[in-house]
Amino acid sequence: MEMKEFVTKLGINLEGKLDGEKYIVELSDSDEYSRMYTLLDSSDLVEIEEDATLLTDKVGELLFIGDMFEIKLVGNFASDIYRLVVTERE
């Protein structure tokens, strides 16, 4: 399964781009960031890695682990930058 196919299987229908070994989906705002969190948190295909979670009033980084892929949900609330970063598991 390819990264894009995995993202679609999670119910995420946003277009991303390959950047080397990463598949990156740019999110438009904090509402979309929240929607992605809800989709990932409720999915049976990934589990959140609590030890890799960083949440402050300025930054949110959450790592979700699947069988083949990892998804990092990244939000910089101060700079209004939000994205999903998908990589293959090692």
C-alpha positions in Angstrom: 0.0 0.0 0.0 1.3 3.5 -0.8 1.2 6.4 1.6 -1.5 8.3 -0.4 -3.7 5.2 -0.4 -3.2 4.8 3.3 -4.3 8.4 3.9 -7.4 7.9 1.8 -8.2 4.7 3.7 -8.2 6.8 6.9 -10.9 9.0 5.4 -8.6 11.9 4.6 -9.5 13.2 1.1 -7.0 16.1 0.9 -4.4 16.1 -1.8 -0.8 15.9 -0.6 2.7 15.8 -2.2 5.6 13.5 -2.0 8.7 15.1 -0.5 11.5 12.5 -0.6 10.4 9.8 1.8 7.5 11.8 3.2 3.9 12.4 2.0 2.8 15.8 3.2 -0.7 17.1 3.4 -1.0 20.9 4.1 -4.0 21.7 6.2 -5.7 25.1 5.8 -6.4 26.0 9.5 -6.8 24.9 13.1 -10.4 23.6 12.3 -9.0 21.3 9.7 -6.2 20.3 12.1 -8.9 19.4 14.7 -10.9 17.4 12.1 -7.8 15.4 11.2 -7.2 14.7 14.9 -10.7 13.4 15.2 -10.4 11.2 12.2 -7.1 9.7 13.3 -8.1 9.3 16.9 -11.2 7.4 16.0 -9.5 5.2 13.4 -8.8 1.5 13.9 -5.8 1.8 11.5 -3.6 3.9 13.7 -3.0 4.4 17.4 -1.7 7.5 19.1 1.8 7.3 20.6 1.3 9.1 23.9 5.0 9.3 24.7 5.7 11.2 21.4 3.0 13.8 21.9 3.8 17.5 22.4 1.0 19.9 23.2 1.5 23.5 24.3 -0.4 26.7 23.6 1.8 27.4 20.6 2.6 23.9 19.1 0.8 20.6 18.8 2.6 17.5 17.5 0.9 14.2 17.7 2.3 10.9 16.4 -0.1 8.1 15.2 1.3 4.7 14.5 -0.1 2.2 12.0 1.2 -1.2 10.8 3.2 0.2 7.8 3.1 4.0 8.3 3.5 6.7 10.9 1.5 9.9 10.7 2.6 13.1 12.5 -0.1 15.7 12.9 1.7 19.0 13.3 0.3 22.4 14.2 2.0 25.6 14.9 -0.8 27.7 16.4 1.3 30.8 16.6 2.3 30.8 12.9 -1.0 29.2 11.7 0.8 26.3 10.0 -0.8 22.9 10.0 0.1 19.6 8.2 0.1 15.9 8.2 3.4 14.1 7.6 3.3 10.5 6.6 6.4 8.2 6.6 7.0 4.5 6.4 7.7 2.7 9.6 11.2 1.4 10.0 
